[in-house]
């Protein structure tokens, strides 16, 4: 091993550790990796920022904007509304919703498709008095499966197509991925609709939401004991008995502002601030019965609003939201103190600070109170996904068909080769602006910039691994370890490793690491790179074991009331099915 190879492996190792640790955002980690390989001389400094001009990066940005335009037009919601008669039976309900989001994910960003369908699915669950948990995880998995079918369905496919272009001089076509991706998507949808949801814990499947569009069972809320409360002077052990099992005393805010455990032998006093864990209905009942009040720093201006002006709304913190990682206090300051976070719903992770100091995380559910106009504007600005009971707003059919036609023309130009795919999509974006489907402001707000930075920074890092021969070294080791095994076993091992990486780091980052290795393995074995590249594309998009593997999984965690350990129950058998199906399909359609 040469010094340059050792340095390249060191940078890769540290980068993967930082990705898995998750303390720093993945785009920041990617930028640090780019700086490292530049300073170490592992890449030509003149090409250090060439990744940002890569056609794959431009195509990903264009797809994100087009996805936003399709969401604005109401295409997916219109289809979802038409499927309402099929929601009578749970299997049909899950199958219909999952099929719609999968089809949409084949042609738009899968997180965008998921965000559009989430309120539709929740509304249908409320109408059918059905637990959202049995629908939302299959919906998230369906959005990932749908991305397998086309080149633009997911960033990994776009990157893989670009790698093939570099290797063979020709990219994969728009629908080349469908030979393997379509059968896998259909079988995957069938599995999650018929069997998968039954593997979830009974307590998730049993929750109903008849009174609300969505209800979470572990809101963390800060309350204050008033002078009139009958709990005053009682020991906290007795206070807990009075509140009952449905309202749990989680912590007490001490005079120094720190959150600590509740001393069960101490007495409750007027003005004590407590953190309780309960759902909204149980909390409201306890507050009325025991004269408790929300402990807030909300300006009196909000509290004095007329009831007709004040609304309560639940909203999910979407992946990429600007408030992720910020405290509740910062959020309210950004909202000009016109909106107030009454409670935070968080599954599987405890809250160890008082409410105003809690750092909001992706997938959290916020219970918001404020003026309706301010509320809607802030939700859009902060990338919060509202979960209202008032239904979904649909646009005119003319707008829907206009958006579909523009997109179809762009795809036609790309498939025919009249224009490069990236250029054709940029033309579609211009048309969306011209027809007022997109506003000029949305051209930039619709782009998930951390993803763009991640790709632009990691592509040169991947090039550094190739330049030093590090990828070839890894490939040779894999070939040596699998010596004597049939080719399909090598493909299966490659898919297994890629799926494992994708479950803990961003799928685009997984492709940047694994695609050069796949090409190198093909070179060492004298095989065609196509089946290896396709294996990477499929497995990088199959992050079904954790809520952090993909943004769609994160998006439904709070809304579905899932725990971290719930995902593997449905995800593990699904990944096994996908590997078992992929190998023979790859061998048939992309022979070695």
C-alpha positions, 0 to 999 in steps of 0.5 A, a space after each residue: 500500500 502506497 502512502 497516497 493510498 493510505 491517506 485516501 483510506 484515512 480520509 474515507 474512514 474519517 468521513 464515514 465515521 463522521 457520517 455515522 456519528 451524525 453530529 455534523 451535517 453530511 454536507 459539512 462532512 463532505 466539504 471537509 473531506 474535499 478540503 482534506 484530499 485537496 490539501 493532501 495532494 490526492 487530486 488536482 487542485 484545478 479540478 477540486 470543485 469540478 464536482 459542482 459542474 458535474 451533469 449528475 449534480 445539475 440533473 439532481 438539482 433540476 429534478 428537485 425543482 421539477 418535483 416541487 412544481 409537480 407538487 404545486 400542481 396537485 398531481 399526486 393529491 388528485 390521484 390520491 383523492 380518486 383512490 378513496 373508494 379503495 381504502 375500505 380494506 387495510 390491504 387495499 388502502 395500503 396498496 393503493 397509497 403505496 402504488 401512487 407514491 411509488 409511481 410518483 417517486 419514479 418521476 419526481 424526488 421521492 421525499 417530495 412525493 412522500 411529503 405530498 402523500 403524507 397528509 392524503 394518507 393521514 386524512 384517509 386513515 382518519 376517515 377509515 378510523 385506522 391507525 396511521 402506523 400501518 400505512 405510513 411506513 409502507 408509504 415511505 418504503 414505497 417512495 424508495 421502491 418507486 425510485 428504482 424504476 427510472 434514472 431520475 427516480 433517485 440521486 443514486 440512479 443519476 450518479 450511477 448513470 454518470 459513472 457508466 458514462 465515464 466508464 463506457 462513454 454512454 450513460 444508462 437510459 431513462 428506463 434502463 433501470 426498470 428492467 430490474 427496478 420495476 419487478 422489485 418495486 411491484 413485489 415490494 409493494 405487494 409485500 408491504 401491503 399484504 404482509 409487511 404492515 402486520 410485522 409492526 408491533 401490535 401497539 402501533 397497529 392498534 392506535 386509532 385516531 378518530 378525533 384528530 387527523 393525527 395524534 401522537 402519544 408522547 408529546 413532551 410539554 412544560 406545565 406550571 402549577 397554579 395557586 388554585 391547583 389541588 396538587 399544591 402541597 402534595 408529595 410528587 408521588 401522590 401528584 403522579 397518582 392523581 394525574 394517572 398513568 396517561 400523564 407521566 411526570 418526566 422532569 422538573 425545571 429547577 430554579 437555575 433553569 436546568 431540567 432534573 428528575 422529579 423528587 417524588 418525596 418533595 412537595 408540589 409548590 405554586 410556580 413549579 415547572 414540570 415536564 410531562 409526557 402525554 397525548 393532547 387529550 389526556 393533557 388537556 383533561 389533566 390541566 382542566 381538572 387540576 388547574 394547571 397551565 402551559 408554562 410558556 414565554 408566549 407574548 400576551 399578544 398571542 394569548 389575547 387573540 380572539 378564538 377565531 384568529 387562533 389555530 392549533 396545528 400539528 406539523 412534522 419537521 421535514 428533512 432539510 428544515 432550517 430549524 432542525 438542530 435549533 432550539 424552540 427558543 430560536 424557532 419562536 424568535 425566527 417566527 417573530 414571536 407570533 407563533 408558539 410551540 406548545 409541545 414536541 412529539 418525539 418517538 424513541 428519544 428522551 427530552 433532557 432539557 426544558 421545552 424552550 431549550 430543546 433542539 428540534 430534530 428532523 421527524 419531530 412533530 410540533 404542536 403550534 399555536 398562533 395566527 393562521 396566516 402567520 402559521 401557514 407562512 412560517 410552515 412554508 419558510 421553515 419546511 414544516 409539513 402541516 398535518 391539518 384536519 381541513 383536508 388537502 387543497 387541490 388545484 385545477 385539472 388544467 394546471 395538473 395536465 399542464 405540468 404533466 405535459 411539460 414534464 413529458 416533453 422534457 423527458 422526451 427530449 432527454 430520451 431521444 437525445 435531442 438535448 442532454 437530460 439536464 438541459 431538457 429539465 432546465 427547459 421544463 423549469 423555465 416553462 413552469 415559471 412561464 406558466 406560473 406553476 413555479 415562482 422565481 423564488 421557488 427555483 432556489 428554495 426547492 433545491 435541497 442544497 445540502 444534497 448538492 453540496 454533498 454530491 459536488 464535494 464527494 465526487 472529487 473525493 471519489 476521484 481521489 480514491 481512483 487516482 491513488 488506486 485505492 478503489 482497485 486495491 479494495 476491489 482486488 481484496 473483495 475478489 480475493 475474498 470471494 475467490 471460488 464463489 460464483 459471480 452471483 455471490 459476488 454481486 450479492 456480497 456487494 449489495 449486502 455491503 451497499 445496503 448496510 452503508 445506505 442504512 447509516 449514511 446518505 444514499 448518494 454518499 454510498 454510491 460515490 464510495 461504492 460505484 468506483 469499487 464496483 467498476 474496479 471489481 468488474 475490471 479485475 474479473 473481466 466482467 461487464 460493469 453494468 450488473 455491478 453498477 445496477 447492483 449498487 443503484 438498487 441496494 443504495 436506494 434500499 435503506 429500510 432498516 433505520 429511520 435515518 437511512 433515508 429522509 422518507 423514513 425520517 418524515 413518517 417516524 413522528 407521524 406514524 408513532 414509530 420507534 427506532 427499532 420498528 423499521 427493521 421488522 418490515 425492512 429486513 425481510 424486504 431487503 432479503 426479498 430484494 437481494 433474492 430477486 435482484 441477482 437473477 434479474 441482473 444476470 438475465 438483463 445485464 449479463 456479466 
